[in-house]
Amino acid sequence: MSSVFTRIVNGEIPCHKIAEDDRYLAFLDVMPLVPGHVLVIPKNETDLIFDLSEQEYTGLWLFAKKLAEPIKKATGCKRVGIAVIGLEVPHAHIHLVPMNSVGDINFTQPKLKPGQEELAEMCASIRNFLIG
């Protein structure tokens, strides 16, 4: 059975897409730790990040790197934190989390539940800085 992320890649589940190329996809987490929390995935479904080929692994991190500054500008955070957890969805992914304090990247804290309008506005803001 396909992971939820593969279903997003295939267009079966909608997402708030930040960036995409032929190999990678970045989209807003719908239950973020903080506003602007982005997930970056390889389109090829691989459970563990360390099981990616060297080329896919390197490409994923380079793709994620391009998003950090637009996320920082859109959210006004001090830093963009990075986490690879991999316990909830069996599909390799990187969390890019806007941070003003170390508590912002605490995965044990309750997740936010933003509405679709709020997600769409954040997505547009990040994309604006990605392009501009």
Secondary structure, DSSP 8 states (H G I E B T S, - for coil): ---HHHHHHTTSS---EEEE-SSEEEEE-SS-SSTT-EEEEESS--SSGGGS-HHHHHHHHHHHHHHHHHHHHHHT-SEEEEE---SSSSS--EEEEEESSGGGG-TTS------HHHHHHHHHHHHHHHH-
